[in-house]
Amino acid sequence: MKKYLLLAISLLLMTGCAINNKPAPKSNPNLPTVKNFKAYPDRNAMALFWDPVKNMSGYYIQRYSPKTKKWTQIATINDPYKSIYVDKKLKPNTIYKYRIATFDKNQVPSLAVETSQKTLPPLSAVIPVESKPLEKGMIKIIFRPHQNERVEEYKIQRFNDSKAKWETIGTLSPRLNVEFIDRGLKDGKIYKYRIIAISFDGIKSYPSKTIVVSTYPKPPVVLNLKASVDLPKKIKITWSPVPNAVAYKIYYSTSAQGAFSLLAKTQNTYYIDNIGKDGVKRFYKVTAVSKYGTESLLNESPVVMGMTLPAPAKPIVSTNITANQVEFIFTSPDNRAAKYLIIKKEKEGFLKYKTTKYVTSKNSFIDTINPKKEYEYEIYEVDKYGLISKKPAVVEIGG
């Protein structure tokens, strides 16, 4: 009998019945009434059964609305041999009241017979099994397949703190697909999830218990950041080690308030920026990277300025000239001179010169000259790194 009832309910869910919402005429107490009027619940539907009444034209069926406190006609069945009607699109776990009356060929109804029943509760909640962070900005959730084979899919919801509501972020199907990975999340933040199972006919389960899980945190900010200002054509950056950091990222900018670009990644607590030019300023930030790929906050990292060593200053030169020689006496304005480069240009004709180079580590230099000729000397300061002053001291003799 139970199998017959379930089959009948399923057929009526697909086919439905004629509905006429016009109010019925006043009841005739002499007309035969319905016997054995009963309701059999589903989660979102109610099957109504009764014994057919011969010699009548059909049945009126009404449902009571608690909201309006009125009876509403939901079906007019113009076949006295019908004995089942299914009311659909109902709410689970809700009591519904019905009444049925026969009507004659003039559509006059009999006295109504009432029944009530509660729809079945929603599907049971999904049971979470495991939730954990995977890598940077990733969380994985696994749950048990729902025991009800009518379940078709799962809605994965995440709580939106700013809007204070649950939002659906993913759908899984079929029933045995019970793994979800959430990506693109913020580091070191707590997230809340829940899962709702949905049957093939749209019935939703109770939400699962709230799943609370945090993404991996960011490492601490890098401290004691320093940058050199006295190395030729390069800048050395150093910092203190960060516990549990597996790497560091070095960022640079041409100004302290400018945008910082990634320069390099290293496992050391130092980095040498080989610039290849003299007197170049750069600003640096360094972040720590964990084994999960999370990175300390760039905007909270301290800024340090570094500079390549500038070229030496132009030397100060004094001269003593006699008939056939010239003596140069050198002074280093920045005290960086390790030696001096002297370039001698001896004029031999129109726009024709003989060039000779000399290098001395002394603070003076004597050269032999011909008083009848013209000379031009360019004198450069050279430091211990071999850096040469950008501009020379120029001395002209003769002419």
Secondary structure, 3 states (H helix, E strand, C coil): CHHHHHHHHHHHHHHCCCCCCCCCCCCCCCCCCCEEEEEEECCCCEEEEEECCCCCCEEEEEEEECCCCEEEEEEEECCCCCCEEEECCCCCCCEEEEEEEEECCCCCECCCEEEEEECCCCECCCCEEEEEECCCCCEEEEECCCCCCCEEEEEEEEEECCCCEEEEEEEECCCCCCEEEECCCCCCCEEEEEEEEEECCCCEECCCCCEEEECCCCCCCCCCCEECCCECCEEEEECCCCCCCCEEEEEEECCCCCCCEEEEEECCCEEEEECCCCCCEEEEEEEEECCCCCECCCCCCCCEEEEECCCCCCCEEEEEECCCEEEEEEECCCCCCCEEEEEEEEEEECCEEEEEEEEECCCEEEEECCCCCCEEEEEEEECCCCCECCCCEEEEECC
